[in-house]
Amino acid sequence: MRPRKLPAQRLTLLASVVLMASTAPFLRSDCQATDAEFRRLASQIAAARLVGALENPEVFERALALLDDHILNSLRASSTPDLAALNRSLAALFAEDAPVSQSFRVHRFESASPVYALIVNFGLAGPSAVRIYSSGPGGFSLAARIDHLTQKNFFDEYLTLVPISASNVIFVTVTGRTDDLQTGSFAAWQFQGQRVELLWSVDLLQQSDYQVASDGFRLTYCAEPDERNPRECLRMTRDRFAWDAGTWRRVQQNTIPVPKR
């Protein structure tokens, strides 16, 4: 009996399956090598900052570029990216001996065209960064960044991103609130298509705290520390900021009782 000849379509499908099966181990191997390289770089960056060593900008940029690739591959793979799955995959990048404060997390702004922000913390002492991705004719790409290389005065110890307006892509970065005096630096930003604009900033406010409500962003801080005893505050202030008529501005300022310590 002569062997039956397979149709051309089935032969093409069979060849594709065989090719995928043969290349899968190599793809996994490449991915594992990339993840290992990122863990090595992240550990190097965090260790250098902890001991006050001179930072290597090339190592910092390479680590961020690897994170960009990880994020963009996920964003481009689906028309409706799974944010929870993406953040789980970022958590899997942690090395076993990574600092407890190391974190990589993506936030989605539900604007007219979805915008994603990656919040990067290599360690409690920094450095930290924000990477912003938006969609264009060619799909998602890195559109803007916030870090100490591009914003020279950016205080980059442990960063928290506080969303203010999803539709206008406005957010506040809070950094440095890691000491027992809760000394923090605050800045408001707006993403505008292909760039991020600094709207307002204030450096290292002692005994600082913040809240977000429907009427704006509230910032509480010690406006007058005791010069003889910096741990004591003589006057506490609470400011309220809001996005008003296309402008970020302080709309209220009140003196409040100094909390008992």
C-alpha positions in Angstrom: 0.0 0.0 0.0 1.4 3.4 -1.0 1.6 5.9 2.0 -1.1 8.6 1.9 0.1 12.0 1.0 -0.6 14.8 3.5 -2.3 18.0 2.2 0.0 21.0 1.9 -1.9 22.9 4.7 -1.4 20.1 7.2 2.3 19.9 6.2 2.7 23.6 6.9 0.9 23.4 10.2 3.0 20.3 11.2 6.2 22.2 10.3 5.2 25.2 12.4 4.5 23.0 15.4 7.8 21.3 15.1 9.6 24.6 14.7 7.9 26.0 17.8 8.8 23.0 19.9 12.4 23.1 18.8 12.8 26.8 19.5 11.0 26.9 22.8 13.9 25.7 24.9 16.1 28.4 23.4 13.5 31.1 24.1 13.2 30.0 27.7 17.0 30.0 28.0 17.3 33.5 26.6 14.6 34.8 29.0 16.3 33.2 32.0 19.6 34.7 31.0 18.0 38.2 30.7 16.3 37.8 34.0 19.6 36.7 35.6 21.4 39.7 34.1 18.7 42.1 35.4 19.0 40.6 39.0 22.8 41.0 38.8 22.5 44.7 37.7 19.8 45.5 40.3 21.8 44.0 43.1 24.9 46.0 41.9 22.9 49.3 41.8 21.3 48.9 45.3 24.7 47.9 46.8 26.5 50.9 45.4 23.9 53.3 46.7 24.0 51.8 50.2 27.7 52.3 50.6 27.8 55.6 48.9 29.9 54.4 46.0 30.2 56.2 42.7 27.2 55.1 40.6 27.7 53.8 37.1 25.1 55.4 34.7 25.6 52.7 32.1 24.6 50.0 34.6 21.5 52.0 35.7 20.5 52.6 32.1 20.9 48.9 31.2 18.8 47.7 34.1 16.0 50.2 33.2 16.2 49.2 29.5 15.7 45.5 30.5 12.6 46.6 32.5 11.4 48.5 29.5 11.7 45.4 27.3 9.8 43.3 29.9 6.9 45.9 30.1 6.7 46.6 26.4 6.6 42.9 25.4 3.6 42.5 27.7 1.8 45.7 26.5 2.3 44.8 22.9 1.2 41.2 23.2 -2.5 42.1 23.9 -5.0 44.8 23.1 -6.1 44.6 26.8 -3.0 43.9 28.9 -3.5 42.1 32.2 -2.1 44.5 34.7 -2.2 42.1 37.6 -0.3 39.4 35.6 2.2 42.0 34.5 2.9 43.1 38.1 3.2 39.4 39.2 5.8 38.9 36.5 7.8 41.9 37.8 7.7 40.5 41.3 9.2 37.3 39.9 12.3 39.3 38.9 13.4 39.8 42.5 16.6 38.0 43.5 16.5 35.8 46.6 18.7 38.3 48.4 17.0 41.4 47.1 16.4 44.3 49.5 13.0 44.1 51.2 12.3 47.6 49.8 13.1 46.7 46.2 9.9 47.0 44.1 8.8 47.3 40.5 5.1 48.0 39.8 3.0 49.3 36.9 0.1 51.7 37.3 -2.4 52.3 34.5 -3.9 55.8 33.9 -7.4 55.4 32.3 -6.9 58.4 30.0 -8.4 58.7 26.4 -5.5 56.5 25.3 -4.2 54.2 28.2 -0.9 55.3 29.7 1.2 53.1 31.9 3.7 54.2 34.5 6.4 51.9 35.9 7.5 52.7 39.4 11.0 51.5 40.0 12.7 51.2 43.4 16.1 49.4 43.5 16.3 49.8 47.3 15.3 51.9 50.3 18.1 54.3 49.7 17.4 54.4 46.0 17.8 55.0 43.2 14.3 55.1 42.0 12.7 56.1 38.7 9.4 56.4 36.8 9.1 55.1 33.2 6.0 56.2 31.2 4.7 54.2 28.2 2.0 55.3 25.8 0.6 53.9 22.5 1.3 55.4 19.1 1.0 54.3 15.5 3.6 51.6 16.1 2.2 50.4 19.3 3.4 51.0 22.9 6.8 52.6 23.5 8.7 54.4 26.2 7.5 58.0 26.0 9.0 59.7 29.1 11.1 59.1 32.2 11.8 60.6 35.6 15.1 59.8 37.3 18.2 61.5 38.6 19.9 61.4 35.2 17.3 63.4 33.4 16.1 65.6 36.3 19.3 66.6 38.0 17.5 67.8 41.2 15.3 64.8 41.6 15.6 63.3 45.1 15.4 59.6 44.3 15.3 57.7 47.7 12.4 55.3 47.8 9.6 56.5 45.5 5.8 56.3 45.8 3.6 57.4 42.9 0.3 59.1 43.9 -2.3 59.3 41.1 -4.2 62.6 41.0 -6.1 62.8 37.7 -6.4 59.7 35.4 -7.8 61.6 32.5 -5.2 64.3 32.6 -2.4 61.9 33.6 -1.3 64.0 36.6 0.5 62.4 39.5 2.6 63.2 42.5 5.9 61.5 43.3 6.8 61.2 47.0 10.4 60.3 47.8 12.6 60.1 50.9 10.1 59.4 53.6 12.3 56.7 55.1 13.7 58.2 58.3 12.0 58.5 61.7 11.2 62.2 61.0 9.3 61.3 57.9 11.3 63.8 55.9 9.9 63.7 52.4 10.3 65.4 49.0 7.2 66.0 46.8 6.7 66.8 43.1 3.6 67.0 40.8 3.9 66.0 37.2 1.8 65.8 34.1 2.4 63.5 31.1 1.7 65.3 27.8 1.9 63.0 24.9 5.6 62.5 24.5 7.0 64.3 27.5 6.5 64.8 31.2 6.2 68.3 32.7 7.1 69.2 36.3 4.2 71.2 37.7 5.5 71.8 41.2 8.0 70.5 43.7 9.2 71.0 47.3 12.2 69.4 48.9 12.6 67.5 52.2 9.8 68.6 54.4 10.1 67.3 58.0 7.2 65.3 59.7 5.4 65.2 56.4 2.3 63.3 55.4 -0.2 63.5 52.5 -3.8 62.6 51.6 -5.7 62.5 48.3 -9.4 63.5 48.3 -11.9 64.6 45.7 -11.0 68.2 46.3 -7.2 67.8 45.8 -3.9 66.8 47.3 -3.3 67.6 51.0 0.2 68.0 52.3 0.9 68.3 56.0 4.4 69.1 57.3 6.4 70.9 59.9 6.8 74.5 58.6 9.0 75.6 61.6 11.3 73.0 63.2 12.9 73.9 66.5 16.5 74.9 65.7 17.7 73.7 69.1 16.0 70.4 68.8 15.2 69.4 65.2 12.9 66.6 66.4 10.5 69.2 67.8 8.2 71.2 65.6 7.0 74.7 66.5 4.5 75.1 63.7 2.6 72.6 61.5 1.0 73.5 58.2 -1.4 71.8 55.9 -1.6 72.9 52.2 -4.2 71.8 49.7 -3.3 71.6 46.0 -5.6 71.1 43.1 -5.6 70.9 39.3 -7.7 74.0 38.6 -8.5 75.4 35.1 -5.5 73.7 33.6 -3.1 74.7 36.4 -1.7 73.0 39.4 -1.9 75.5 42.3 -2.1 75.8 46.1 -5.7 76.6 46.9 -5.6 76.6 50.7 -3.1 76.8 53.5 -3.8 76.4 57.2 -1.8 76.2 60.4 -2.8 73.1 62.4 -1.9 72.0 66.0 1.5 70.4 66.4 0.9 66.7 67.3 2.2 65.4 70.6 5.2 63.2 70.3 
